[in-house]
Amino acid sequence: MTTPVRRVAAALILGAALVTAGCGTTEAGRAATVDGKVITETDVQTARTQINTTFPAANLTTSQVLGRLIAAPVILSIAERQGTPVSESIAQTTYTTQPDYNGEKPEAPTLEVLRAELALQQFQQSQTQVPVSEFQKLKVVVNPRYGRFDPASASVTEQTPDWIKPAAAKQ
């Protein structure tokens, strides 16, 4: 190889390394990892689409759906320990009996979000509080495009990464 070709090749390799370094620990298609369990971007999009179609008033964002998928195992575990578990069949019946149900079978992530929502409704009725400490125990890695997980609110808060600078106002 000639020297100019080597320089171009080196520059391309360096550029590729810099671009991928900005991705952090997330892998393609991964929205989050919770205690080693992967929540895919497809899971988030599927649940969001199905819930917003069947429950139009919900109007959930992808970050809201991801937050619910992260929190769901904790919420469902507490419901089970209290003797009020929410089964998949209850969630499926709730889903398929909605006025806006379009006949599409709800996918597993959709049912997971719905089960957690039904459990939270039970908690509200019984005035049960979910301890923040339960969410603090989770090892959560969120793809930065969605934001970050806040254990205090058990949600994903959208944020602009610090390396993105706002555009200056035109004068």
C-alpha positions in Angstrom: 0.0 0.0 0.0 1.1 3.5 -0.7 1.5 6.0 2.1 -1.6 8.1 1.1 -3.7 4.9 1.0 -2.5 3.9 4.4 -3.3 7.3 5.8 -6.8 7.1 4.4 -7.3 3.6 5.7 -6.0 4.6 9.2 -8.3 7.7 9.2 -11.3 5.5 8.3 -10.5 3.0 11.0 -10.1 5.7 13.6 -13.3 7.4 12.5 -15.2 4.1 12.8 -13.7 3.6 16.3 -14.8 7.0 17.4 -18.3 6.6 16.0 -18.9 3.3 17.7 -17.3 4.5 21.0 -20.3 6.9 21.4 -22.6 3.9 21.5 -21.4 2.9 25.0 -22.3 -0.5 26.2 -25.5 -0.9 24.3 -25.8 -3.2 21.4 -27.8 -2.8 18.2 -31.5 -3.4 18.8 -31.2 -3.3 22.6 -33.4 -0.8 24.4 -32.3 -1.8 27.9 -30.8 -4.6 30.0 -32.3 -5.3 33.4 -30.4 -7.7 35.6 -29.0 -9.4 32.5 -32.4 -9.7 30.8 -32.6 -7.9 27.4 -35.5 -5.7 26.4 -35.3 -5.2 22.7 -36.3 -2.1 20.7 -38.7 -4.4 18.9 -40.3 -5.3 22.3 -40.8 -1.6 23.1 -42.2 -0.7 19.7 -44.5 -3.6 19.6 -45.9 -2.9 23.1 -46.2 0.8 22.3 -48.1 0.3 19.0 -50.4 -2.4 20.4 -51.3 -0.5 23.6 -51.8 2.9 21.9 -54.0 1.2 19.2 -56.2 -0.7 21.7 -56.1 2.0 24.5 -55.9 5.2 22.5 -56.2 7.4 25.6 -52.9 5.9 26.9 -50.9 7.6 24.2 -47.6 6.2 25.6 -44.2 7.3 24.4 -41.4 4.7 23.7 -39.6 5.9 26.9 -42.8 5.4 29.0 -43.3 1.9 27.6 -39.6 1.1 28.2 -40.0 2.3 31.8 -43.0 0.1 32.3 -41.2 -2.9 30.9 -38.2 -2.3 33.2 -40.5 -1.9 36.3 -42.9 -4.7 35.5 -41.1 -7.6 37.1 -40.8 -5.8 40.4 -44.4 -4.7 40.3 -45.7 -8.2 39.4 -43.5 -9.8 42.1 -44.9 -7.5 44.8 -48.5 -8.3 43.5 -47.7 -12.0 43.7 -46.3 -11.7 47.2 -49.4 -9.9 48.4 -51.6 -12.7 47.0 -53.0 -10.7 44.1 -51.1 -11.8 41.1 -52.1 -10.6 37.6 -52.0 -13.4 35.1 -51.4 -13.3 31.4 -54.9 -14.5 30.8 -56.4 -11.6 32.8 -54.3 -9.2 30.8 -55.3 -10.8 27.5 -59.0 -10.7 28.4 -58.6 -7.0 29.4 -56.9 -6.3 26.1 -59.3 -8.2 23.8 -62.4 -6.8 25.4 -61.6 -3.2 24.7 -63.8 -1.2 22.3 -60.8 -0.4 20.1 -59.5 -4.0 20.0 -58.7 -4.7 16.3 -58.4 -8.5 16.5 -54.6 -8.6 16.6 -53.2 -11.0 19.3 -51.3 -9.1 22.0 -47.6 -9.9 22.1 -45.7 -10.8 25.3 -44.3 -7.3 25.9 -47.7 -5.8 25.5 -49.1 -8.3 28.1 -46.2 -7.5 30.4 -47.0 -3.8 30.4 -50.7 -4.4 30.8 -50.2 -6.9 33.7 -48.0 -4.3 35.5 -50.7 -1.6 34.9 -53.4 -3.8 36.3 -51.3 -4.6 39.3 -50.6 -0.9 39.9 -54.4 -0.3 39.8 -54.8 -2.9 42.5 -52.1 -1.2 44.5 -53.9 2.1 44.2 -57.2 0.6 45.4 -55.5 -1.0 48.4 -53.2 2.0 49.0 -50.1 -0.1 48.6 -46.9 1.7 47.9 -44.1 0.1 45.9 -40.9 0.7 47.8 -38.3 2.7 45.8 -35.7 0.4 47.2 -37.1 -2.4 45.1 -36.2 -0.5 41.9 -32.9 0.6 43.3 -31.8 -3.0 43.5 -32.1 -3.4 39.8 -29.0 -3.3 37.6 -30.4 -1.3 34.6 -28.6 -0.2 31.5 -30.7 1.9 29.2 -29.8 2.7 25.6 -29.1 6.5 25.8 -31.5 7.2 22.9 -34.4 6.5 25.4 -32.9 8.4 28.4 -32.1 6.8 31.7 -33.9 4.8 34.3 -34.9 6.7 37.5 -35.6 4.3 40.4 -37.4 7.0 42.4 -40.2 7.3 39.8 -39.7 3.8 38.3 -39.6 5.4 34.9 -37.3 6.2 32.0 -36.6 10.0 31.9 -35.8 11.3 28.5 -32.6 13.4 28.4 -30.3 15.0 25.9 -26.8 13.5 26.2 -24.2 16.0 27.4 -22.3 15.7 24.2 -25.1 17.2 22.2 -25.1 21.0 22.4 -28.2 23.0 21.7 -28.2 25.2 18.6 -27.5 28.8 19.2 -30.4 31.1 18.6 -30.2 33.1 15.4 -29.8 36.8 15.8 
